[in-house]
Amino acid sequence: MPTLLRSALPGLAVAAAVAMPALADGLKDEIAPTGKLRVAIAISPAGGAFWSTKTQSGYAGVPVDLGKEMAAQLGVAVEYVVHHNSGQITDAAGKGTWDVTWLPRDPERETRMMFGPIYEVADATYIVKAGSSVTNFATLDQPGIKVAAVNATTTMRGAVAHLKNAEVTGYQTYDEIFALLKSGEIDAFALSRDQLNKMAQKIPGTKVLDETFKKTVTAVAVPLGHQRALTFVIQFMNEAVANGTLRKAYDNNGLNDVPIRTE
């Protein structure tokens, strides 16, 4: 670690220790109205910087670790509110069922929640079924080709805009689409490249296309109108990047070789 950064970290820790409790005193009613920090997560075997997974003892994932750390700084317990996908989290944004989340950001979602700093930039592409003659976007975008995406997500909206001839259908869960691809009932699946590369290892003969149709950015978010909460989560994420909390969350979830991309 560079000497300058190493020497700066104790100062950051002290600043956080002083600033966070002072800020938290005035915002607990807004960011944790039930007395717990309710963190919205989406469950899938895919892993990555957005998806979380179900474990024998609870949940694991980058948002799980970040939510636990945020709750600790606020001095409240953490509660994970489980959804099948980011679209369901978005639909619940105005219902008062969650307090903070980490999910892909796009213009449609910006009308339904407020976002803090980006912490991941992912390349979206397609994986094609085993035995497919599809080799690139041109051969994929043909009448009769069936493409799946997780319903109401940023990636699905991107795929619908990208493909003019192929049929894009939304499904609720990653597992459902995985089964359809494995059985050959769909021709392709739109998702981020890192997740599709993992999927290709589990379904022999599938191929992840080389091209990218969309860059998906992921960020912390709070419901509309929660301005004090937004101020807090922006500060939290900026410090998480600077003091290594985010890097630790990546490493704890098998993303040791994945760089943190903030732009």
TORKOL-4160 file (C-alpha; in steps of 0.2 Angstrom, whole numbers, padded with zeros to 4 digits, m for minus):
263
<pt num="1" X="0000" Y="0000" Z="0000"/>
<pt num="2" X="0007" Y="0017" Z="m0004"/>
<pt num="3" X="0014" Y="0026" Z="0011"/>
<pt num="4" X="0003" Y="0042" Z="0008"/>
<pt num="5" X="m0013" Y="0031" Z="0007"/>
<pt num="6" X="m0008" Y="0021" Z="0022"/>
<pt num="7" X="m0004" Y="0036" Z="0033"/>
<pt num="8" X="m0021" Y="0044" Z="0028"/>
<pt num="9" X="m0032" Y="0029" Z="0033"/>
<pt num="10" X="m0031" Y="0032" Z="0052"/>
<pt num="11" X="m0037" Y="0050" Z="0049"/>
<pt num="12" X="m0051" Y="0044" Z="0038"/>
<pt num="13" X="m0056" Y="0031" Z="0052"/>
<pt num="14" X="m0056" Y="0045" Z="0065"/>
<pt num="15" X="m0066" Y="0057" Z="0054"/>
<pt num="16" X="m0079" Y="0043" Z="0051"/>
<pt num="17" X="m0080" Y="0039" Z="0070"/>
<pt num="18" X="m0084" Y="0057" Z="0073"/>
<pt num="19" X="m0095" Y="0062" Z="0058"/>
<pt num="20" X="m0105" Y="0046" Z="0057"/>
<pt num="21" X="m0113" Y="0046" Z="0075"/>
<pt num="22" X="m0116" Y="0065" Z="0074"/>
<pt num="23" X="m0125" Y="0063" Z="0057"/>
<pt num="24" X="m0134" Y="0047" Z="0062"/>
<pt num="25" X="m0142" Y="0055" Z="0077"/>
<pt num="26" X="m0153" Y="0066" Z="0066"/>
<pt num="27" X="m0157" Y="0053" Z="0053"/>
<pt num="28" X="m0161" Y="0037" Z="0061"/>
<pt num="29" X="m0180" Y="0040" Z="0060"/>
<pt num="30" X="m0178" Y="0042" Z="0042"/>
<pt num="31" X="m0166" Y="0029" Z="0037"/>
<pt num="32" X="m0171" Y="0016" Z="0050"/>
<pt num="33" X="m0189" Y="0020" Z="0055"/>
<pt num="34" X="m0192" Y="0002" Z="0062"/>
<pt num="35" X="m0177" Y="0003" Z="0073"/>
<pt num="36" X="m0168" Y="m0008" Z="0060"/>
<pt num="37" X="m0159" Y="m0004" Z="0044"/>
<pt num="38" X="m0169" Y="m0014" Z="0031"/>
<pt num="39" X="m0157" Y="m0018" Z="0016"/>
<pt num="40" X="m0166" Y="m0024" Z="0000"/>
<pt num="41" X="m0156" Y="m0038" Z="m0008"/>
<pt num="42" X="m0159" Y="m0049" Z="m0024"/>
<pt num="43" X="m0155" Y="m0067" Z="m0022"/>
<pt num="44" X="m0147" Y="m0078" Z="m0036"/>
<pt num="45" X="m0133" Y="m0090" Z="m0038"/>
<pt num="46" X="m0125" Y="m0078" Z="m0050"/>
<pt num="47" X="m0115" Y="m0068" Z="m0036"/>
<pt num="48" X="m0106" Y="m0053" Z="m0041"/>
<pt num="49" X="m0106" Y="m0035" Z="m0035"/>
<pt num="50" X="m0125" Y="m0034" Z="m0035"/>
<pt num="51" X="m0133" Y="m0051" Z="m0033"/>
<pt num="52" X="m0133" Y="m0059" Z="m0016"/>
<pt num="53" X="m0134" Y="m0078" Z="m0012"/>
<pt num="54" X="m0144" Y="m0088" Z="0001"/>
<pt num="55" X="m0132" Y="m0098" Z="0013"/>
<pt num="56" X="m0135" Y="m0110" Z="0027"/>
<pt num="57" X="m0133" Y="m0096" Z="0040"/>
<pt num="58" X="m0142" Y="m0082" Z="0031"/>
<pt num="59" X="m0136" Y="m0072" Z="0016"/>
<pt num="60" X="m0120" Y="m0067" Z="0008"/>
<pt num="61" X="m0115" Y="m0054" Z="m0005"/>
<pt num="62" X="m0107" Y="m0037" Z="m0007"/>
<pt num="63" X="m0124" Y="m0028" Z="m0002"/>
<pt num="64" X="m0125" Y="m0040" Z="0013"/>
<pt num="65" X="m0108" Y="m0035" Z="0019"/>
<pt num="66" X="m0111" Y="m0016" Z="0015"/>
<pt num="67" X="m0128" Y="m0016" Z="0024"/>
<pt num="68" X="m0120" Y="m0024" Z="0039"/>
<pt num="69" X="m0107" Y="m0011" Z="0040"/>
<pt num="70" X="m0119" Y="0003" Z="0037"/>
<pt num="71" X="m0130" Y="m0003" Z="0051"/>
<pt num="72" X="m0116" Y="m0004" Z="0063"/>
<pt num="73" X="m0111" Y="0014" Z="0060"/>
<pt num="74" X="m0129" Y="0019" Z="0063"/>
<pt num="75" X="m0129" Y="0009" Z="0079"/>
<pt num="76" X="m0144" Y="m0002" Z="0073"/>
<pt num="77" X="m0147" Y="m0020" Z="0069"/>
<pt num="78" X="m0148" Y="m0025" Z="0050"/>
<pt num="79" X="m0163" Y="m0034" Z="0042"/>
<pt num="80" X="m0162" Y="m0041" Z="0024"/>
<pt num="81" X="m0177" Y="m0039" Z="0013"/>
<pt num="82" X="m0176" Y="m0052" Z="0000"/>
<pt num="83" X="m0182" Y="m0050" Z="m0018"/>
<pt num="84" X="m0180" Y="m0061" Z="m0034"/>
<pt num="85" X="m0172" Y="m0046" Z="m0044"/>
<pt num="86" X="m0169" Y="m0028" Z="m0045"/>
<pt num="87" X="m0185" Y="m0024" Z="m0053"/>
<pt num="88" X="m0194" Y="m0030" Z="m0038"/>
<pt num="89" X="m0184" Y="m0019" Z="m0027"/>
<pt num="90" X="m0188" Y="m0005" Z="m0038"/>
<pt num="91" X="m0206" Y="m0008" Z="m0038"/>
<pt num="92" X="m0206" Y="m0008" Z="m0019"/>
<pt num="93" X="m0196" Y="0008" Z="m0018"/>
<pt num="94" X="m0212" Y="0019" Z="m0013"/>
<pt num="95" X="m0220" Y="0006" Z="m0002"/>
<pt num="96" X="m0209" Y="0009" Z="0014"/>
<pt num="97" X="m0203" Y="m0009" Z="0014"/>
<pt num="98" X="m0184" Y="m0006" Z="0013"/>
<pt num="99" X="m0172" Y="0008" Z="0018"/>
<pt num="100" X="m0157" Y="0006" Z="0008"/>
<pt num="101" X="m0151" Y="m0005" Z="m0007"/>
<pt num="102" X="m0137" Y="m0007" Z="m0019"/>
<pt num="103" X="m0143" Y="m0010" Z="m0037"/>
<pt num="104" X="m0140" Y="m0005" Z="m0056"/>
<pt num="105" X="m0145" Y="0013" Z="m0060"/>
<pt num="106" X="m0154" Y="0019" Z="m0075"/>
<pt num="107" X="m0165" Y="0034" Z="m0080"/>
<pt num="108" X="m0181" Y="0025" Z="m0076"/>
<pt num="109" X="m0175" Y="0021" Z="m0058"/>
<pt num="110" X="m0169" Y="0038" Z="m0055"/>
<pt num="111" X="m0188" Y="0043" Z="m0055"/>
<pt num="112" X="m0192" Y="0031" Z="m0041"/>
<pt num="113" X="m0177" Y="0032" Z="m0030"/>
<pt num="114" X="m0161" Y="0043" Z="m0026"/>
<pt num="115" X="m0144" Y="0036" Z="m0030"/>
<pt num="116" X="m0127" Y="0039" Z="m0022"/>
<pt num="117" X="m0110" Y="0035" Z="m0030"/>
<pt num="118" X="m0107" Y="0021" Z="m0043"/>
<pt num="119" X="m0096" Y="0007" Z="m0037"/>
<pt num="120" X="m0097" Y="m0005" Z="m0051"/>
<pt num="121" X="m0097" Y="m0004" Z="m0070"/>
<pt num="122" X="m0102" Y="m0020" Z="m0079"/>
<pt num="123" X="m0102" Y="m0025" Z="m0097"/>
<pt num="124" X="m0119" Y="m0033" Z="m0103"/>
<pt num="125" X="m0119" Y="m0046" Z="m0117"/>
<pt num="126" X="m0127" Y="m0062" Z="m0121"/>
<pt num="127" X="m0124" Y="m0081" Z="m0118"/>
<pt num="128" X="m0130" Y="m0093" Z="m0131"/>
<pt num="129" X="m0136" Y="m0110" Z="m0129"/>
<pt num="130" X="m0125" Y="m0126" Z="m0133"/>
<pt num="131" X="m0125" Y="m0130" Z="m0151"/>
<pt num="132" X="m0131" Y="m0113" Z="m0157"/>
<pt num="133" X="m0125" Y="m0106" Z="m0174"/>
<pt num="134" X="m0126" Y="m0088" Z="m0166"/>
<pt num="135" X="m0108" Y="m0081" Z="m0165"/>
<pt num="136" X="m0111" Y="m0062" Z="m0164"/>
<pt num="137" X="m0125" Y="m0049" Z="m0161"/>
<pt num="138" X="m0129" Y="m0049" Z="m0180"/>
<pt num="139" X="m0133" Y="m0067" Z="m0180"/>
<pt num="140" X="m0142" Y="m0066" Z="m0164"/>
<pt num="141" X="m0154" Y="m0052" Z="m0169"/>
<pt num="142" X="m0165" Y="m0062" Z="m0180"/>
<pt num="143" X="m0183" Y="m0067" Z="m0181"/>
<pt num="144" X="m0187" Y="m0082" Z="m0171"/>
<pt num="145" X="m0173" Y="m0081" Z="m0159"/>
<pt num="146" X="m0178" Y="m0081" Z="m0141"/>
<pt num="147" X="m0168" Y="m0071" Z="m0129"/>
<pt num="148" X="m0172" Y="m0071" Z="m0110"/>
<pt num="149" X="m0168" Y="m0057" Z="m0097"/>
<pt num="150" X="m0172" Y="m0055" Z="m0078"/>
<pt num="151" X="m0189" Y="m0046" Z="m0079"/>
<pt num="152" X="m0190" Y="m0027" Z="m0076"/>
<pt num="153" X="m0171" Y="m0025" Z="m0075"/>
<pt num="154" X="m0159" Y="m0012" Z="m0082"/>
<pt num="155" X="m0151" Y="m0026" Z="m0093"/>
<pt num="156" X="m0168" Y="m0031" Z="m0099"/>
<pt num="157" X="m0172" Y="m0014" Z="m0105"/>
<pt num="158" X="m0156" Y="m0013" Z="m0113"/>
<pt num="159" X="m0158" Y="m0029" Z="m0122"/>
<pt num="160" X="m0176" Y="m0023" Z="m0128"/>
<pt num="161" X="m0168" Y="m0007" Z="m0135"/>
<pt num="162" X="m0154" Y="m0016" Z="m0143"/>
<pt num="163" X="m0162" Y="m0031" Z="m0152"/>
<pt num="164" X="m0174" Y="m0026" Z="m0166"/>
<pt num="165" X="m0179" Y="m0043" Z="m0172"/>
<pt num="166" X="m0176" Y="m0056" Z="m0159"/>
<pt num="167" X="m0189" Y="m0059" Z="m0146"/>
<pt num="168" X="m0184" Y="m0053" Z="m0128"/>
<pt num="169" X="m0194" Y="m0061" Z="m0114"/>
<pt num="170" X="m0193" Y="m0057" Z="m0095"/>
<pt num="171" X="m0193" Y="m0070" Z="m0081"/>
<pt num="172" X="m0193" Y="m0067" Z="m0063"/>
<pt num="173" X="m0178" Y="m0077" Z="m0057"/>
<pt num="174" X="m0160" Y="m0081" Z="m0063"/>
<pt num="175" X="m0163" Y="m0099" Z="m0059"/>
<pt num="176" X="m0178" Y="m0100" Z="m0071"/>
<pt num="177" X="m0168" Y="m0093" Z="m0085"/>
<pt num="178" X="m0153" Y="m0105" Z="m0081"/>
<pt num="179" X="m0164" Y="m0120" Z="m0083"/>
<pt num="180" X="m0172" Y="m0114" Z="m0099"/>
<pt num="181" X="m0154" Y="m0111" Z="m0106"/>
<pt num="182" X="m0148" Y="m0128" Z="m0101"/>
<pt num="183" X="m0163" Y="m0137" Z="m0108"/>
<pt num="184" X="m0161" Y="m0127" Z="m0125"/>
<pt num="185" X="m0179" Y="m0119" Z="m0123"/>
<pt num="186" X="m0171" Y="m0102" Z="m0126"/>
<pt num="187" X="m0158" Y="m0096" Z="m0137"/>
<pt num="188" X="m0149" Y="m0083" Z="m0127"/>
<pt num="189" X="m0148" Y="m0075" Z="m0110"/>
<pt num="190" X="m0144" Y="m0056" Z="m0107"/>
<pt num="191" X="m0134" Y="m0052" Z="m0092"/>
<pt num="192" X="m0117" Y="m0045" Z="m0086"/>
<pt num="193" X="m0102" Y="m0053" Z="m0094"/>
<pt num="194" X="m0094" Y="m0059" Z="m0077"/>
<pt num="195" X="m0110" Y="m0068" Z="m0072"/>
<pt num="196" X="m0112" Y="m0076" Z="m0089"/>
<pt num="197" X="m0094" Y="m0082" Z="m0089"/>
<pt num="198" X="m0098" Y="m0091" Z="m0073"/>
<pt num="199" X="m0114" Y="m0098" Z="m0081"/>
<pt num="200" X="m0104" Y="m0105" Z="m0096"/>
<pt num="201" X="m0093" Y="m0115" Z="m0084"/>
<pt num="202" X="m0109" Y="m0124" Z="m0078"/>
<pt num="203" X="m0117" Y="m0127" Z="m0094"/>
<pt num="204" X="m0105" Y="m0135" Z="m0107"/>
<pt num="205" X="m0106" Y="m0129" Z="m0125"/>
<pt num="206" X="m0113" Y="m0112" Z="m0121"/>
<pt num="207" X="m0104" Y="m0097" Z="m0127"/>
<pt num="208" X="m0103" Y="m0079" Z="m0121"/>
<pt num="209" X="m0103" Y="m0067" Z="m0135"/>
<pt num="210" X="m0088" Y="m0055" Z="m0137"/>
<pt num="211" X="m0097" Y="m0039" Z="m0140"/>
<pt num="212" X="m0105" Y="m0028" Z="m0127"/>
<pt num="213" X="m0122" Y="m0020" Z="m0129"/>
<pt num="214" X="m0123" Y="m0010" Z="m0113"/>
<pt num="215" X="m0113" Y="m0004" Z="m0098"/>
<pt num="216" X="m0123" Y="m0006" Z="m0082"/>
<pt num="217" X="m0118" Y="0005" Z="m0067"/>
<pt num="218" X="m0122" Y="m0001" Z="m0049"/>
<pt num="219" X="m0124" Y="0011" Z="m0035"/>
<pt num="220" X="m0131" Y="0013" Z="m0017"/>
<pt num="221" X="m0149" Y="0020" Z="m0017"/>
<pt num="222" X="m0163" Y="0026" Z="m0005"/>
<pt num="223" X="m0181" Y="0030" Z="m0008"/>
<pt num="224" X="m0187" Y="0046" Z="m0015"/>
<pt num="225" X="m0188" Y="0061" Z="m0002"/>
<pt num="226" X="m0175" Y="0053" Z="0010"/>
<pt num="227" X="m0163" Y="0067" Z="0008"/>
<pt num="228" X="m0154" Y="0065" Z="0025"/>
<pt num="229" X="m0152" Y="0046" Z="0021"/>
<pt num="230" X="m0145" Y="0050" Z="0004"/>
<pt num="231" X="m0132" Y="0062" Z="0012"/>
<pt num="232" X="m0127" Y="0048" Z="0024"/>
<pt num="233" X="m0126" Y="0034" Z="0011"/>
<pt num="234" X="m0115" Y="0045" Z="m0001"/>
<pt num="235" X="m0103" Y="0048" Z="0014"/>
<pt num="236" X="m0103" Y="0030" Z="0018"/>
<pt num="237" X="m0099" Y="0024" Z="0001"/>
<pt num="238" X="m0085" Y="0037" Z="m0002"/>
<pt num="239" X="m0077" Y="0031" Z="0014"/>
<pt num="240" X="m0080" Y="0013" Z="0010"/>
<pt num="241" X="m0070" Y="0015" Z="m0006"/>
<pt num="242" X="m0056" Y="0025" Z="0003"/>
<pt num="243" X="m0054" Y="0015" Z="0018"/>
<pt num="244" X="m0055" Y="m0003" Z="0010"/>
<pt num="245" X="m0072" Y="m0008" Z="0016"/>
<pt num="246" X="m0078" Y="m0010" Z="m0001"/>
<pt num="247" X="m0063" Y="m0020" Z="m0007"/>
<pt num="248" X="m0065" Y="m0031" Z="0008"/>
<pt num="249" X="m0083" Y="m0034" Z="0004"/>
<pt num="250" X="m0078" Y="m0039" Z="m0014"/>
<pt num="251" X="m0064" Y="m0051" Z="m0008"/>
<pt num="252" X="m0076" Y="m0059" Z="0005"/>
<pt num="253" X="m0087" Y="m0064" Z="m0009"/>
<pt num="254" X="m0075" Y="m0071" Z="m0021"/>
<pt num="255" X="m0072" Y="m0056" Z="m0031"/>
<pt num="256" X="m0053" Y="m0054" Z="m0027"/>
<pt num="257" X="m0048" Y="m0052" Z="m0045"/>
<pt num="258" X="m0063" Y="m0040" Z="m0049"/>
<pt num="259" X="m0058" Y="m0021" Z="m0049"/>
<pt num="260" X="m0069" Y="m0008" Z="m0041"/>
<pt num="261" X="m0075" Y="0003" Z="m0055"/>
<pt num="262" X="m0082" Y="0019" Z="m0050"/>
<pt num="263" X="m0084" Y="0027" Z="m0068"/>
